[in-house]
Amino acid sequence: MSVPDTEIVMVHLEHPVVQLLDKKFQDFGTVAPSDQVSNTPNWRQVPKNVFERACQWLRDNILSKSSKTFDLSQLTINIGKVDGSKFTDLTAGCFSDMKISGSENVADMNDKKTQYANILVQMPYTIDIKLSLQYRLSMNGTTMY
């Protein structure tokens, strides 16, 4: 994660660059991320140019030698609600803001609910998600993360 207006990148401890720099920090002219004092327990500050060089090193020395490649354009993600219900399932509470006069008969009320429900279902639905991908590379019988 780039830090705006700086030459610093915040890198999560589980990122391969952190693992590489912990082992080869002298080759990159930096401090080992695990030796850094930090007020963000799971993140470390890495100079942007060191991060880019470490990424390139990983590409050249690890990823390019892998016999398996994955086309991420073919990645599919299915998003669903935790309880298994559909995003279009409506609870009775969603009709609390529906305007009614009180003089509607049952048929008119059902028509009004159907129209209101259609409007609700077509409204943009905002969700916040956090995605995490985990991967392993196995080369010459050695698993590298």
C-alpha positions as CSV (number, residue, x, y, z in Angstrom):
1,M,0.0,0.0,0.0
2,S,1.6,3.2,-1.1
3,V,1.7,6.1,1.3
4,P,0.7,9.3,-0.5
5,D,3.4,12.0,-0.9
6,T,6.2,9.8,0.3
7,E,8.6,7.2,-1.1
8,I,7.3,4.6,1.4
9,V,5.2,1.5,0.8
10,M,3.4,-0.2,3.7
11,V,3.8,-3.9,3.3
12,H,1.9,-6.6,5.3
13,L,4.1,-9.0,7.2
14,E,2.8,-12.0,5.2
15,H,3.8,-10.4,1.9
16,P,6.6,-12.3,0.1
17,V,8.7,-9.1,-0.1
18,V,8.8,-8.9,3.7
19,Q,9.9,-12.5,3.8
20,L,12.6,-11.9,1.2
21,L,13.9,-8.7,2.8
22,D,14.1,-10.5,6.2
23,K,16.6,-13.0,4.6
24,K,18.3,-10.7,2.1
25,F,18.0,-7.2,3.5
26,Q,21.8,-6.5,3.1
27,D,21.6,-7.3,-0.6
28,F,18.9,-4.6,-0.9
29,G,20.7,-2.1,1.3
30,T,17.9,-1.8,3.9
31,V,16.9,-3.0,7.3
32,A,15.2,-6.3,7.9
33,P,11.4,-5.6,8.2
34,S,11.2,-7.8,11.3
35,D,13.9,-5.6,13.0
36,Q,11.9,-2.5,12.5
37,V,10.1,-0.8,15.4
38,S,6.6,-0.2,14.3
39,N,3.3,1.1,15.8
40,T,1.4,-1.0,13.2
41,P,1.9,-4.6,14.3
42,N,1.1,-6.3,11.0
43,W,2.7,-3.8,8.6
44,R,6.2,-2.5,7.9
45,Q,7.5,0.5,6.0
46,V,9.7,-0.3,3.0
47,P,11.2,2.3,0.7
48,K,9.4,2.2,-2.6
49,N,12.5,1.6,-4.7
50,V,13.5,-1.3,-2.4
51,F,10.0,-2.8,-2.7
52,E,10.1,-2.5,-6.5
53,R,13.5,-4.1,-6.6
54,A,12.4,-6.9,-4.3
55,C,9.3,-7.6,-6.4
56,Q,11.5,-7.7,-9.5
57,W,13.9,-10.1,-7.8
58,L,10.9,-12.4,-6.9
59,R,9.7,-12.3,-10.5
60,D,13.2,-13.1,-11.9
61,N,14.3,-15.7,-9.4
62,I,11.1,-17.4,-8.2
63,L,8.1,-16.7,-10.5
64,S,9.9,-17.0,-13.8
65,K,11.2,-20.5,-12.8
66,S,7.8,-21.8,-11.8
67,S,6.3,-24.4,-14.1
68,K,2.8,-23.3,-13.1
69,T,1.4,-20.1,-14.1
70,F,-2.1,-18.7,-13.4
71,D,-4.1,-16.4,-15.6
72,L,-5.8,-14.1,-13.1
73,S,-8.1,-12.8,-15.8
74,Q,-9.8,-16.2,-15.4
75,L,-10.3,-15.7,-11.6
76,T,-13.9,-15.7,-10.6
77,I,-15.2,-14.6,-7.2
78,N,-18.7,-15.4,-5.9
79,I,-20.0,-13.0,-3.3
80,G,-22.9,-14.1,-1.1
81,K,-24.3,-13.2,2.2
82,V,-23.0,-15.0,5.3
83,D,-26.4,-16.4,6.2
84,G,-26.9,-17.8,2.7
85,S,-29.8,-15.6,1.8
86,K,-30.0,-13.7,-1.4
87,F,-29.2,-10.0,-1.6
88,T,-32.7,-9.5,-3.1
89,D,-34.5,-11.2,-0.1
90,L,-36.4,-8.4,1.7
91,T,-37.3,-8.3,5.3
92,A,-40.6,-6.9,6.6
93,G,-38.7,-4.0,8.1
94,C,-37.7,-2.7,4.7
95,F,-41.3,-1.5,4.1
96,S,-41.3,0.8,7.2
97,D,-40.6,3.9,5.0
98,M,-43.3,2.9,2.4
99,K,-46.0,5.6,2.1
100,I,-49.5,4.3,2.8
101,S,-52.7,6.3,3.3
102,G,-54.5,3.6,5.3
103,S,-57.4,3.5,2.8
104,E,-55.9,0.8,0.6
105,N,-57.6,-2.5,0.1
106,V,-55.6,-5.8,0.2
107,A,-55.1,-5.9,-3.6
108,D,-53.9,-2.2,-3.7
109,M,-51.6,-2.8,-0.8
110,N,-50.0,-5.8,-2.4
111,D,-49.5,-3.9,-5.6
112,K,-48.0,-1.0,-3.7
113,K,-45.6,-3.5,-1.8
114,T,-44.6,-5.1,-5.1
115,Q,-43.8,-1.7,-6.7
116,Y,-41.9,-0.6,-3.6
117,A,-40.0,-3.9,-3.4
118,N,-38.9,-3.5,-7.1
119,I,-37.6,-0.1,-6.4
120,L,-35.6,-1.3,-3.3
121,V,-34.1,-4.3,-5.2
122,Q,-33.0,-2.1,-8.0
123,M,-31.3,0.5,-5.8
124,P,-27.5,0.3,-5.6
125,Y,-26.4,-1.9,-2.8
126,T,-23.2,-0.9,-1.1
127,I,-21.0,-3.6,0.6
128,D,-17.6,-3.4,2.1
129,I,-15.4,-6.4,1.5
130,K,-11.9,-7.5,2.3
131,L,-10.4,-10.0,0.0
132,S,-7.3,-12.1,0.8
133,L,-5.6,-14.4,-1.6
134,Q,-3.2,-17.1,-0.3
135,Y,-0.8,-18.9,-2.6
136,R,2.1,-21.3,-2.4
137,L,4.8,-22.0,-4.9
138,S,6.5,-25.4,-4.8
139,M,9.9,-25.5,-6.5
140,N,12.2,-28.5,-6.3
141,G,10.2,-30.0,-3.4
142,T,10.6,-26.8,-1.3
143,T,7.4,-24.9,-0.6
144,M,7.9,-21.1,-0.8
145,Y,5.2,-18.7,0.3
